[in-house]
Amino acid sequence: MKTQTQTRPIFLRWRAHRRAWSMVRRCVTALIGGYAAAAGLASLLARLLPIAAVEATAWGMIASFLIYALLALWAFHEQRIGRVALLIWGCALVSIALVWMMGPRA
């Protein structure tokens, strides 16, 4: 006896797999990419603030929680995964590269 998934046409099963993989990509981008972007932006903020290093680090950490939450919420709100991935991963790469090029704070 055939199960329900075996009796459905192949294109309906393929569409379900596409939606599942789209959600996996969205989750990975929101969780890992959002964390990388938030960490990079917080480090960049802490590096650029013209106050003491300890206070700048604290402000960067405070801002990172807000940045991460906003990026994660936006990642699931936006319909196009390409736009989400481009912005989040691009922001992470650019901010981390800028922090790396600036070097340690003197």
Gaussian input, Z-matrix of N, CA and C with variables (Angstrom, degrees):
# hf/3-21g

backbone

0 1
 N
 C     1     B1
 C     2     B2     1     A1
 N     3     B3     2     A2     1     D1
 C     4     B4     3     A3     2     D2
 C     5     B5     4     A4     3     D3
 N     6     B6     5     A5     4     D4
 C     7     B7     6     A6     5     D5
 C     8     B8     7     A7     6     D6
 N     9     B9     8     A8     7     D7
 C    10    B10     9     A9     8     D8
 C    11    B11    10    A10     9     D9
 N    12    B12    11    A11    10    D10
 C    13    B13    12    A12    11    D11
 C    14    B14    13    A13    12    D12
 N    15    B15    14    A14    13    D13
 C    16    B16    15    A15    14    D14
 C    17    B17    16    A16    15    D15
 N    18    B18    17    A17    16    D16
 C    19    B19    18    A18    17    D17
 C    20    B20    19    A19    18    D18
 N    21    B21    20    A20    19    D19
 C    22    B22    21    A21    20    D20
 C    23    B23    22    A22    21    D21
 N    24    B24    23    A23    22    D22
 C    25    B25    24    A24    23    D23
 C    26    B26    25    A25    24    D24
 N    27    B27    26    A26    25    D25
 C    28    B28    27    A27    26    D26
 C    29    B29    28    A28    27    D27
 N    30    B30    29    A29    28    D28
 C    31    B31    30    A30    29    D29
 C    32    B32    31    A31    30    D30
 N    33    B33    32    A32    31    D31
 C    34    B34    33    A33    32    D32
 C    35    B35    34    A34    33    D33
 N    36    B36    35    A35    34    D34
 C    37    B37    36    A36    35    D35
 C    38    B38    37    A37    36    D36
 N    39    B39    38    A38    37    D37
 C    40    B40    39    A39    38    D38
 C    41    B41    40    A40    39    D39
 N    42    B42    41    A41    40    D40
 C    43    B43    42    A42    41    D41
 C    44    B44    43    A43    42    D42
 N    45    B45    44    A44    43    D43
 C    46    B46    45    A45    44    D44
 C    47    B47    46    A46    45    D45
 N    48    B48    47    A47    46    D46
 C    49    B49    48    A48    47    D47
 C    50    B50    49    A49    48    D48
 N    51    B51    50    A50    49    D49
 C    52    B52    51    A51    50    D50
 C    53    B53    52    A52    51    D51
 N    54    B54    53    A53    52    D52
 C    55    B55    54    A54    53    D53
 C    56    B56    55    A55    54    D54
 N    57    B57    56    A56    55    D55
 C    58    B58    57    A57    56    D56
 C    59    B59    58    A58    57    D57
 N    60    B60    59    A59    58    D58
 C    61    B61    60    A60    59    D59
 C    62    B62    61    A61    60    D60
 N    63    B63    62    A62    61    D61
 C    64    B64    63    A63    62    D62
 C    65    B65    64    A64    63    D63
 N    66    B66    65    A65    64    D64
 C    67    B67    66    A66    65    D65
 C    68    B68    67    A67    66    D66
 N    69    B69    68    A68    67    D67
 C    70    B70    69    A69    68    D68
 C    71    B71    70    A70    69    D69
 N    72    B72    71    A71    70    D70
 C    73    B73    72    A72    71    D71
 C    74    B74    73    A73    72    D72
 N    75    B75    74    A74    73    D73
 C    76    B76    75    A75    74    D74
 C    77    B77    76    A76    75    D75
 N    78    B78    77    A77    76    D76
 C    79    B79    78    A78    77    D77
 C    80    B80    79    A79    78    D78
 N    81    B81    80    A80    79    D79
 C    82    B82    81    A81    80    D80
 C    83    B83    82    A82    81    D81
 N    84    B84    83    A83    82    D82
 C    85    B85    84    A84    83    D83
 C    86    B86    85    A85    84    D84
 N    87    B87    86    A86    85    D85
 C    88    B88    87    A87    86    D86
 C    89    B89    88    A88    87    D87
 N    90    B90    89    A89    88    D88
 C    91    B91    90    A90    89    D89
 C    92    B92    91    A91    90    D90
 N    93    B93    92    A92    91    D91
 C    94    B94    93    A93    92    D92
 C    95    B95    94    A94    93    D93
 N    96    B96    95    A95    94    D94
 C    97    B97    96    A96    95    D95
 C    98    B98    97    A97    96    D96
 N    99    B99    98    A98    97    D97
 C   100   B100    99    A99    98    D98
 C   101   B101   100   A100    99    D99
 N   102   B102   101   A101   100   D100
 C   103   B103   102   A102   101   D101
 C   104   B104   103   A103   102   D102
 N   105   B105   104   A104   103   D103
 C   106   B106   105   A105   104   D104
 C   107   B107   106   A106   105   D105
 N   108   B108   107   A107   106   D106
 C   109   B109   108   A108   107   D107
 C   110   B110   109   A109   108   D108
 N   111   B111   110   A110   109   D109
 C   112   B112   111   A111   110   D110
 C   113   B113   112   A112   111   D111
 N   114   B114   113   A113   112   D112
 C   115   B115   114   A114   113   D113
 C   116   B116   115   A115   114   D114
 N   117   B117   116   A116   115   D115
 C   118   B118   117   A117   116   D116
 C   119   B119   118   A118   117   D117
 N   120   B120   119   A119   118   D118
 C   121   B121   120   A120   119   D119
 C   122   B122   121   A121   120   D120
 N   123   B123   122   A122   121   D121
 C   124   B124   123   A123   122   D122
 C   125   B125   124   A124   123   D123
 N   126   B126   125   A125   124   D124
 C   127   B127   126   A126   125   D125
 C   128   B128   127   A127   126   D126
 N   129   B129   128   A128   127   D127
 C   130   B130   129   A129   128   D128
 C   131   B131   130   A130   129   D129
 N   132   B132   131   A131   130   D130
 C   133   B133   132   A132   131   D131
 C   134   B134   133   A133   132   D132
 N   135   B135   134   A134   133   D133
 C   136   B136   135   A135   134   D134
 C   137   B137   136   A136   135   D135
 N   138   B138   137   A137   136   D136
 C   139   B139   138   A138   137   D137
 C   140   B140   139   A139   138   D138
 N   141   B141   140   A140   139   D139
 C   142   B142   141   A141   140   D140
 C   143   B143   142   A142   141   D141
 N   144   B144   143   A143   142   D142
 C   145   B145   144   A144   143   D143
 C   146   B146   145   A145   144   D144
 N   147   B147   146   A146   145   D145
 C   148   B148   147   A147   146   D146
 C   149   B149   148   A148   147   D147
 N   150   B150   149   A149   148   D148
 C   151   B151   150   A150   149   D149
 C   152   B152   151   A151   150   D150
 N   153   B153   152   A152   151   D151
 C   154   B154   153   A153   152   D152
 C   155   B155   154   A154   153   D153
 N   156   B156   155   A155   154   D154
 C   157   B157   156   A156   155   D155
 C   158   B158   157   A157   156   D156
 N   159   B159   158   A158   157   D157
 C   160   B160   159   A159   158   D158
 C   161   B161   160   A160   159   D159
 N   162   B162   161   A161   160   D160
 C   163   B163   162   A162   161   D161
 C   164   B164   163   A163   162   D162
 N   165   B165   164   A164   163   D163
 C   166   B166   165   A165   164   D164
 C   167   B167   166   A166   165   D165
 N   168   B168   167   A167   166   D166
 C   169   B169   168   A168   167   D167
 C   170   B170   169   A169   168   D168
 N   171   B171   170   A170   169   D169
 C   172   B172   171   A171   170   D170
 C   173   B173   172   A172   171   D171
 N   174   B174   173   A173   172   D172
 C   175   B175   174   A174   173   D173
 C   176   B176   175   A175   174   D174
 N   177   B177   176   A176   175   D175
 C   178   B178   177   A177   176   D176
 C   179   B179   178   A178   177   D177
 N   180   B180   179   A179   178   D178
 C   181   B181   180   A180   179   D179
 C   182   B182   181   A181   180   D180
 N   183   B183   182   A182   181   D181
 C   184   B184   183   A183   182   D182
 C   185   B185   184   A184   183   D183
 N   186   B186   185   A185   184   D184
 C   187   B187   186   A186   185   D185
 C   188   B188   187   A187   186   D186
 N   189   B189   188   A188   187   D187
 C   190   B190   189   A189   188   D188
 C   191   B191   190   A190   189   D189
 N   192   B192   191   A191   190   D190
 C   193   B193   192   A192   191   D191
 C   194   B194   193   A193   192   D192
 N   195   B195   194   A194   193   D193
 C   196   B196   195   A195   194   D194
 C   197   B197   196   A196   195   D195
 N   198   B198   197   A197   196   D196
 C   199   B199   198   A198   197   D197
 C   200   B200   199   A199   198   D198
 N   201   B201   200   A200   199   D199
 C   202   B202   201   A201   200   D200
 C   203   B203   202   A202   201   D201
 N   204   B204   203   A203   202   D202
 C   205   B205   204   A204   203   D203
 C   206   B206   205   A205   204   D204
 N   207   B207   206   A206   205   D205
 C   208   B208   207   A207   206   D206
 C   209   B209   208   A208   207   D207
 N   210   B210   209   A209   208   D208
 C   211   B211   210   A210   209   D209
 C   212   B212   211   A211   210   D210
 N   213   B213   212   A212   211   D211
 C   214   B214   213   A213   212   D212
 C   215   B215   214   A214   213   D213
 N   216   B216   215   A215   214   D214
 C   217   B217   216   A216   215   D215
 C   218   B218   217   A217   216   D216
 N   219   B219   218   A218   217   D217
 C   220   B220   219   A219   218   D218
 C   221   B221   220   A220   219   D219
 N   222   B222   221   A221   220   D220
 C   223   B223   222   A222   221   D221
 C   224   B224   223   A223   222   D222
 N   225   B225   224   A224   223   D223
 C   226   B226   225   A225   224   D224
 C   227   B227   226   A226   225   D225
 N   228   B228   227   A227   226   D226
 C   229   B229   228   A228   227   D227
 C   230   B230   229   A229   228   D228
 N   231   B231   230   A230   229   D229
 C   232   B232   231   A231   230   D230
 C   233   B233   232   A232   231   D231
 N   234   B234   233   A233   232   D232
 C   235   B235   234   A234   233   D233
 C   236   B236   235   A235   234   D234
 N   237   B237   236   A236   235   D235
 C   238   B238   237   A237   236   D236
 C   239   B239   238   A238   237   D237
 N   240   B240   239   A239   238   D238
 C   241   B241   240   A240   239   D239
 C   242   B242   241   A241   240   D240
 N   243   B243   242   A242   241   D241
 C   244   B244   243   A243   242   D242
 C   245   B245   244   A244   243   D243
 N   246   B246   245   A245   244   D244
 C   247   B247   246   A246   245   D245
 C   248   B248   247   A247   246   D246
 N   249   B249   248   A248   247   D247
 C   250   B250   249   A249   248   D248
 C   251   B251   250   A250   249   D249
 N   252   B252   251   A251   250   D250
 C   253   B253   252   A252   251   D251
 C   254   B254   253   A253   252   D252
 N   255   B255   254   A254   253   D253
 C   256   B256   255   A255   254   D254
 C   257   B257   256   A256   255   D255
 N   258   B258   257   A257   256   D256
 C   259   B259   258   A258   257   D257
 C   260   B260   259   A259   258   D258
 N   261   B261   260   A260   259   D259
 C   262   B262   261   A261   260   D260
 C   263   B263   262   A262   261   D261
 N   264   B264   263   A263   262   D262
 C   265   B265   264   A264   263   D263
 C   266   B266   265   A265   264   D264
 N   267   B267   266   A266   265   D265
 C   268   B268   267   A267   266   D266
 C   269   B269   268   A268   267   D267
 N   270   B270   269   A269   268   D268
 C   271   B271   270   A270   269   D269
 C   272   B272   271   A271   270   D270
 N   273   B273   272   A272   271   D271
 C   274   B274   273   A273   272   D272
 C   275   B275   274   A274   273   D273
 N   276   B276   275   A275   274   D274
 C   277   B277   276   A276   275   D275
 C   278   B278   277   A277   276   D276
 N   279   B279   278   A278   277   D277
 C   280   B280   279   A279   278   D278
 C   281   B281   280   A280   279   D279
 N   282   B282   281   A281   280   D280
 C   283   B283   282   A282   281   D281
 C   284   B284   283   A283   282   D282
 N   285   B285   284   A284   283   D283
 C   286   B286   285   A285   284   D284
 C   287   B287   286   A286   285   D285
 N   288   B288   287   A287   286   D286
 C   289   B289   288   A288   287   D287
 C   290   B290   289   A289   288   D288
 N   291   B291   290   A290   289   D289
 C   292   B292   291   A291   290   D290
 C   293   B293   292   A292   291   D291
 N   294   B294   293   A293   292   D292
 C   295   B295   294   A294   293   D293
 C   296   B296   295   A295   294   D294
 N   297   B297   296   A296   295   D295
 C   298   B298   297   A297   296   D296
 C   299   B299   298   A298   297   D297
 N   300   B300   299   A299   298   D298
 C   301   B301   300   A300   299   D299
 C   302   B302   301   A301   300   D300
 N   303   B303   302   A302   301   D301
 C   304   B304   303   A303   302   D302
 C   305   B305   304   A304   303   D303
 N   306   B306   305   A305   304   D304
 C   307   B307   306   A306   305   D305
 C   308   B308   307   A307   306   D306
 N   309   B309   308   A308   307   D307
 C   310   B310   309   A309   308   D308
 C   311   B311   310   A310   309   D309
 N   312   B312   311   A311   310   D310
 C   313   B313   312   A312   311   D311
 C   314   B314   313   A313   312   D312
 N   315   B315   314   A314   313   D313
 C   316   B316   315   A315   314   D314
 C   317   B317   316   A316   315   D315

   B1=1.4508
   B2=1.5349
   B3=1.3121
   B4=1.4574
   B5=1.5264
   B6=1.3324
   B7=1.4622
   B8=1.5216
   B9=1.3232
   B10=1.4552
   B11=1.5293
   B12=1.3423
   B13=1.4609
   B14=1.5168
   B15=1.3239
   B16=1.4512
   B17=1.5200
   B18=1.3114
   B19=1.4537
   B20=1.5229
   B21=1.3302
   B22=1.4624
   B23=1.5198
   B24=1.3275
   B25=1.4705
   B26=1.5234
   B27=1.3238
   B28=1.4673
   B29=1.5237
   B30=1.3519
   B31=1.4557
   B32=1.5202
   B33=1.3391
   B34=1.4670
   B35=1.5246
   B36=1.3367
   B37=1.4687
   B38=1.5209
   B39=1.3405
   B40=1.4573
   B41=1.5263
   B42=1.3244
   B43=1.4606
   B44=1.5348
   B45=1.3241
   B46=1.4600
   B47=1.5262
   B48=1.3221
   B49=1.4695
   B50=1.5244
   B51=1.3313
   B52=1.4639
   B53=1.5207
   B54=1.3255
   B55=1.4671
   B56=1.5229
   B57=1.3119
   B58=1.4673
   B59=1.5227
   B60=1.3415
   B61=1.4593
   B62=1.5232
   B63=1.3157
   B64=1.4572
   B65=1.5243
   B66=1.3263
   B67=1.4641
   B68=1.5248
   B69=1.3219
   B70=1.4692
   B71=1.5326
   B72=1.3467
   B73=1.4676
   B74=1.5237
   B75=1.3204
   B76=1.4620
   B77=1.5337
   B78=1.3178
   B79=1.4758
   B80=1.5242
   B81=1.3309
   B82=1.4639
   B83=1.5269
   B84=1.3259
   B85=1.4630
   B86=1.5137
   B87=1.3304
   B88=1.4635
   B89=1.5292
   B90=1.3169
   B91=1.4625
   B92=1.5254
   B93=1.3174
   B94=1.4673
   B95=1.5212
   B96=1.3272
   B97=1.4571
   B98=1.5153
   B99=1.3351
   B100=1.4658
   B101=1.5168
   B102=1.3265
   B103=1.4646
   B104=1.5254
   B105=1.3289
   B106=1.4634
   B107=1.5229
   B108=1.3325
   B109=1.4612
   B110=1.5272
   B111=1.3190
   B112=1.4605
   B113=1.5279
   B114=1.3214
   B115=1.4661
   B116=1.5252
   B117=1.3230
   B118=1.4634
   B119=1.5139
   B120=1.3294
   B121=1.4660
   B122=1.5318
   B123=1.3288
   B124=1.4674
   B125=1.5275
   B126=1.3240
   B127=1.4663
   B128=1.5187
   B129=1.3210
   B130=1.4618
   B131=1.5230
   B132=1.3233
   B133=1.4652
   B134=1.5282
   B135=1.3194
   B136=1.4653
   B137=1.5240
   B138=1.3040
   B139=1.4659
   B140=1.5240
   B141=1.3410
   B142=1.4639
   B143=1.5346
   B144=1.3239
   B145=1.4618
   B146=1.5306
   B147=1.3341
   B148=1.4697
   B149=1.5274
   B150=1.3116
   B151=1.4656
   B152=1.5256
   B153=1.3197
   B154=1.4643
   B155=1.5271
   B156=1.3195
   B157=1.4729
   B158=1.5238
   B159=1.3233
   B160=1.4684
   B161=1.5241
   B162=1.3360
   B163=1.4635
   B164=1.5269
   B165=1.3267
   B166=1.4582
   B167=1.5250
   B168=1.3262
   B169=1.4587
   B170=1.5188
   B171=1.3199
   B172=1.4644
   B173=1.5284
   B174=1.3316
   B175=1.4613
   B176=1.5237
   B177=1.3164
   B178=1.4631
   B179=1.5173
   B180=1.3367
   B181=1.4593
   B182=1.5198
   B183=1.3236
   B184=1.4651
   B185=1.5300
   B186=1.3220
   B187=1.4675
   B188=1.5249
   B189=1.3333
   B190=1.4688
   B191=1.5263
   B192=1.3158
   B193=1.4619
   B194=1.5288
   B195=1.3212
   B196=1.4560
   B197=1.5307
   B198=1.3177
   B199=1.4717
   B200=1.5245
   B201=1.3252
   B202=1.4661
   B203=1.5254
   B204=1.3216
   B205=1.4669
   B206=1.5241
   B207=1.3141
   B208=1.4673
   B209=1.5306
   B210=1.3242
   B211=1.4614
   B212=1.5291
   B213=1.3226
   B214=1.4699
   B215=1.5278
   B216=1.3214
   B217=1.4641
   B218=1.5215
   B219=1.3223
   B220=1.4601
   B221=1.5278
   B222=1.3287
   B223=1.4641
   B224=1.5247
   B225=1.3154
   B226=1.4560
   B227=1.5267
   B228=1.3173
   B229=1.4635
   B230=1.5259
   B231=1.3113
   B232=1.4671
   B233=1.5299
   B234=1.3192
   B235=1.4602
   B236=1.5264
   B237=1.3127
   B238=1.4683
   B239=1.5266
   B240=1.3161
   B241=1.4578
   B242=1.5174
   B243=1.3230
   B244=1.4646
   B245=1.5172
   B246=1.3149
   B247=1.4706
   B248=1.5253
   B249=1.3148
   B250=1.4642
   B251=1.5230
   B252=1.3293
   B253=1.4614
   B254=1.5242
   B255=1.3176
   B256=1.4611
   B257=1.5241
   B258=1.3059
   B259=1.4620
   B260=1.5297
   B261=1.3231
   B262=1.4716
   B263=1.5252
   B264=1.3375
   B265=1.4689
   B266=1.5255
   B267=1.3358
   B268=1.4648
   B269=1.5143
   B270=1.3149
   B271=1.4649
   B272=1.5284
   B273=1.3231
   B274=1.4669
   B275=1.5267
   B276=1.3200
   B277=1.4623
   B278=1.5313
   B279=1.3128
   B280=1.4754
   B281=1.5290
   B282=1.3199
   B283=1.4711
   B284=1.5265
   B285=1.3195
   B286=1.4652
   B287=1.5219
   B288=1.3317
   B289=1.4691
   B290=1.5252
   B291=1.3216
   B292=1.4722
   B293=1.5264
   B294=1.3242
   B295=1.4653
   B296=1.5239
   B297=1.3161
   B298=1.4643
   B299=1.5363
   B300=1.3490
   B301=1.4561
   B302=1.5239
   B303=1.3226
   B304=1.4647
   B305=1.5203
   B306=1.2856
   B307=1.4677
   B308=1.5160
   B309=1.3247
   B310=1.4691
   B311=1.5219
   B312=1.3121
   B313=1.4635
   B314=1.5203
   B315=1.3168
   B316=1.4703
   B317=1.5028
   A1=109.10
   A2=115.85
   A3=120.64
   A4=110.81
   A5=115.45
   A6=119.40
   A7=109.44
   A8=115.24
   A9=119.71
   A10=111.79
   A11=117.89
   A12=119.62
   A13=112.00
   A14=117.92
   A15=120.13
   A16=112.17
   A17=117.92
   A18=120.47
   A19=112.95
   A20=117.90
   A21=119.76
   A22=109.79
   A23=116.96
   A24=119.62
   A25=111.06
   A26=115.14
   A27=121.25
   A28=112.21
   A29=118.02
   A30=118.96
   A31=111.74
   A32=118.64
   A33=119.95
   A34=111.01
   A35=116.41
   A36=118.92
   A37=110.43
   A38=117.62
   A39=121.36
   A40=110.80
   A41=117.41
   A42=121.28
   A43=110.78
   A44=116.91
   A45=120.34
   A46=110.78
   A47=117.42
   A48=120.59
   A49=110.73
   A50=116.92
   A51=120.11
   A52=110.66
   A53=117.33
   A54=120.35
   A55=111.32
   A56=116.83
   A57=120.11
   A58=110.14
   A59=118.38
   A60=120.61
   A61=111.62
   A62=117.43
   A63=120.50
   A64=110.34
   A65=116.54
   A66=119.96
   A67=111.05
   A68=117.64
   A69=120.50
   A70=109.91
   A71=116.53
   A72=119.68
   A73=111.38
   A74=116.57
   A75=120.77
   A76=111.13
   A77=116.88
   A78=120.94
   A79=111.22
   A80=117.21
   A81=120.65
   A82=110.12
   A83=116.22
   A84=119.70
   A85=110.78
   A86=117.03
   A87=120.04
   A88=111.42
   A89=117.42
   A90=120.06
   A91=112.71
   A92=116.69
   A93=119.99
   A94=111.47
   A95=116.64
   A96=119.68
   A97=112.41
   A98=116.55
   A99=119.87
   A100=111.90
   A101=116.29
   A102=119.89
   A103=110.82
   A104=116.81
   A105=120.24
   A106=111.17
   A107=117.01
   A108=120.31
   A109=111.12
   A110=116.80
   A111=119.99
   A112=111.25
   A113=117.02
   A114=120.32
   A115=110.77
   A116=116.73
   A117=119.90
   A118=112.56
   A119=116.76
   A120=119.99
   A121=111.73
   A122=116.99
   A123=119.64
   A124=110.57
   A125=117.23
   A126=120.49
   A127=111.30
   A128=115.94
   A129=120.19
   A130=111.04
   A131=116.26
   A132=120.23
   A133=110.96
   A134=116.77
   A135=120.30
   A136=111.16
   A137=116.62
   A138=120.45
   A139=112.04
   A140=117.24
   A141=121.04
   A142=114.56
   A143=118.13
   A144=119.45
   A145=110.66
   A146=117.68
   A147=120.36
   A148=113.12
   A149=117.19
   A150=121.09
   A151=107.61
   A152=116.03
   A153=120.43
   A154=110.55
   A155=115.93
   A156=121.19
   A157=111.71
   A158=117.60
   A159=120.34
   A160=110.70
   A161=116.32
   A162=119.67
   A163=111.39
   A164=117.94
   A165=121.43
   A166=110.53
   A167=116.78
   A168=120.43
   A169=110.72
   A170=117.67
   A171=120.98
   A172=110.94
   A173=117.66
   A174=120.51
   A175=111.17
   A176=116.81
   A177=120.23
   A178=111.86
   A179=117.04
   A180=120.55
   A181=111.40
   A182=116.95
   A183=120.60
   A184=109.99
   A185=116.15
   A186=120.18
   A187=111.91
   A188=117.26
   A189=119.43
   A190=112.05
   A191=118.61
   A192=120.93
   A193=110.87
   A194=116.37
   A195=120.88
   A196=111.02
   A197=117.09
   A198=121.33
   A199=110.25
   A200=117.09
   A201=120.86
   A202=111.20
   A203=116.60
   A204=119.83
   A205=111.17
   A206=116.99
   A207=119.88
   A208=111.82
   A209=117.33
   A210=119.93
   A211=111.82
   A212=116.91
   A213=120.05
   A214=111.05
   A215=117.05
   A216=119.73
   A217=111.23
   A218=116.47
   A219=120.01
   A220=111.31
   A221=116.68
   A222=120.27
   A223=111.50
   A224=117.72
   A225=120.10
   A226=112.60
   A227=117.18
   A228=120.40
   A229=111.86
   A230=116.73
   A231=121.38
   A232=110.49
   A233=116.57
   A234=120.30
   A235=112.58
   A236=118.07
   A237=120.85
   A238=110.91
   A239=116.51
   A240=121.55
   A241=111.05
   A242=118.29
   A243=121.13
   A244=112.08
   A245=115.76
   A246=120.21
   A247=111.09
   A248=115.88
   A249=120.69
   A250=110.25
   A251=116.20
   A252=120.49
   A253=111.20
   A254=116.80
   A255=120.26
   A256=111.32
   A257=117.24
   A258=119.50
   A259=111.97
   A260=116.94
   A261=119.65
   A262=111.31
   A263=117.58
   A264=119.29
   A265=111.50
   A266=117.04
   A267=119.91
   A268=111.98
   A269=116.37
   A270=120.73
   A271=110.96
   A272=116.07
   A273=119.80
   A274=110.82
   A275=117.08
   A276=120.38
   A277=112.18
   A278=116.71
   A279=120.08
   A280=110.81
   A281=117.57
   A282=119.04
   A283=111.64
   A284=117.71
   A285=120.16
   A286=110.41
   A287=117.35
   A288=120.19
   A289=111.16
   A290=117.72
   A291=120.26
   A292=111.90
   A293=116.69
   A294=119.98
   A295=110.20
   A296=116.81
   A297=120.76
   A298=110.58
   A299=118.71
   A300=121.86
   A301=111.63
   A302=118.10
   A303=120.85
   A304=111.42
   A305=116.71
   A306=119.86
   A307=111.43
   A308=116.77
   A309=120.30
   A310=111.61
   A311=114.19
   A312=120.79
   A313=109.24
   A314=115.65
   A315=119.52
   A316=112.14
   D1=136.44
   D2=-178.39
   D3=-84.77
   D4=145.04
   D5=175.86
   D6=-82.04
   D7=173.17
   D8=-177.11
   D9=-65.14
   D10=-37.21
   D11=-179.64
   D12=-70.06
   D13=-26.92
   D14=178.90
   D15=-78.18
   D16=-24.81
   D17=-179.82
   D18=-85.11
   D19=-16.68
   D20=178.25
   D21=-73.74
   D22=149.71
   D23=176.85
   D24=-62.12
   D25=154.83
   D26=-175.29
   D27=-62.57
   D28=-35.34
   D29=-177.31
   D30=-69.41
   D31=-27.61
   D32=176.30
   D33=-72.46
   D34=-37.20
   D35=177.05
   D36=-68.17
   D37=-38.25
   D38=179.42
   D39=-64.14
   D40=-39.94
   D41=179.56
   D42=-63.74
   D43=-38.17
   D44=177.79
   D45=-65.88
   D46=-39.72
   D47=177.97
   D48=-66.32
   D49=-40.11
   D50=178.82
   D51=-61.43
   D52=-42.57
   D53=178.96
   D54=-65.46
   D55=-38.22
   D56=179.87
   D57=-65.82
   D58=-45.72
   D59=179.68
   D60=-67.98
   D61=-31.03
   D62=175.80
   D63=-64.23
   D64=-40.18
   D65=178.69
   D66=-69.62
   D67=-35.76
   D68=176.79
   D69=-63.31
   D70=-46.10
   D71=178.08
   D72=-61.38
   D73=-39.94
   D74=179.44
   D75=-65.13
   D76=-41.79
   D77=179.38
   D78=-65.40
   D79=-43.87
   D80=179.39
   D81=-63.57
   D82=-42.23
   D83=179.11
   D84=-64.92
   D85=-43.30
   D86=-178.63
   D87=-67.64
   D88=-44.15
   D89=-175.05
   D90=-77.87
   D91=-57.15
   D92=-174.76
   D93=-81.32
   D94=-46.77
   D95=178.76
   D96=-65.99
   D97=-39.00
   D98=176.87
   D99=-63.36
   D100=-39.23
   D101=177.33
   D102=-65.08
   D103=-43.93
   D104=180.00
   D105=-64.77
   D106=-41.50
   D107=178.91
   D108=-66.48
   D109=-42.71
   D110=179.35
   D111=-65.07
   D112=-40.53
   D113=178.85
   D114=-66.64
   D115=-43.02
   D116=178.57
   D117=-64.37
   D118=-44.99
   D119=179.90
   D120=-67.73
   D121=-36.82
   D122=177.95
   D123=-66.95
   D124=-40.40
   D125=177.45
   D126=-65.89
   D127=-40.06
   D128=177.68
   D129=-65.05
   D130=-41.91
   D131=177.25
   D132=-62.87
   D133=-44.70
   D134=179.51
   D135=-64.31
   D136=-33.04
   D137=-179.78
   D138=-74.24
   D139=-32.71
   D140=-174.79
   D141=-91.31
   D142=-18.26
   D143=-179.04
   D144=-66.64
   D145=133.33
   D146=-177.25
   D147=-86.57
   D148=45.02
   D149=177.92
   D150=-124.96
   D151=-177.82
   D152=-179.23
   D153=-58.87
   D154=150.00
   D155=-174.66
   D156=-60.55
   D157=-38.11
   D158=-178.97
   D159=-66.42
   D160=-45.07
   D161=179.40
   D162=-67.52
   D163=-38.39
   D164=178.77
   D165=-64.13
   D166=-39.15
   D167=177.64
   D168=-65.32
   D169=-42.10
   D170=178.48
   D171=-62.82
   D172=-43.59
   D173=178.76
   D174=-65.62
   D175=-37.48
   D176=176.74
   D177=-63.92
   D178=-40.67
   D179=178.28
   D180=-66.53
   D181=-40.61
   D182=177.85
   D183=-62.26
   D184=-44.41
   D185=-179.25
   D186=-67.57
   D187=-29.67
   D188=-177.33
   D189=-64.32
   D190=-34.31
   D191=178.40
   D192=-64.25
   D193=-43.46
   D194=178.36
   D195=-66.65
   D196=-43.44
   D197=-179.70
   D198=-62.20
   D199=-45.16
   D200=-178.65
   D201=-63.48
   D202=-43.76
   D203=179.76
   D204=-63.97
   D205=-43.38
   D206=-179.83
   D207=-65.58
   D208=-42.04
   D209=178.58
   D210=-64.80
   D211=-40.78
   D212=179.96
   D213=-66.22
   D214=-42.86
   D215=178.37
   D216=-64.46
   D217=-42.23
   D218=-179.43
   D219=-66.72
   D220=-34.68
   D221=-179.11
   D222=-62.03
   D223=-32.52
   D224=179.18
   D225=-91.99
   D226=-13.20
   D227=178.47
   D228=-86.18
   D229=-40.20
   D230=-177.26
   D231=-67.60
   D232=138.60
   D233=-177.24
   D234=-78.23
   D235=-34.38
   D236=-175.34
   D237=-93.33
   D238=117.16
   D239=-179.09
   D240=-69.04
   D241=-28.56
   D242=178.99
   D243=-63.52
   D244=-43.08
   D245=178.13
   D246=-65.07
   D247=-40.87
   D248=179.48
   D249=-62.91
   D250=-49.42
   D251=-177.61
   D252=-64.24
   D253=-41.77
   D254=-179.74
   D255=-62.37
   D256=-46.20
   D257=-178.16
   D258=-69.15
   D259=-48.17
   D260=-174.89
   D261=-69.14
   D262=-51.46
   D263=-179.01
   D264=-68.63
   D265=-35.89
   D266=177.13
   D267=-65.29
   D268=-42.78
   D269=177.58
   D270=-62.67
   D271=-40.55
   D272=178.55
   D273=-63.41
   D274=-47.49
   D275=-178.19
   D276=-65.11
   D277=-44.29
   D278=-178.27
   D279=-66.72
   D280=-46.06
   D281=-177.29
   D282=-67.02
   D283=-39.83
   D284=178.91
   D285=-68.34
   D286=-38.27
   D287=177.18
   D288=-64.75
   D289=-40.00
   D290=178.11
   D291=-64.87
   D292=-42.41
   D293=177.54
   D294=-63.24
   D295=-41.59
   D296=-179.93
   D297=-64.71
   D298=-40.10
   D299=-179.62
   D300=-70.67
   D301=-30.13
   D302=179.67
   D303=-70.15
   D304=-30.16
   D305=-179.81
   D306=77.92
   D307=-173.28
   D308=-178.48
   D309=-69.24
   D310=153.32
   D311=179.29
   D312=-76.54
   D313=131.96
   D314=-177.77
   D315=-86.96

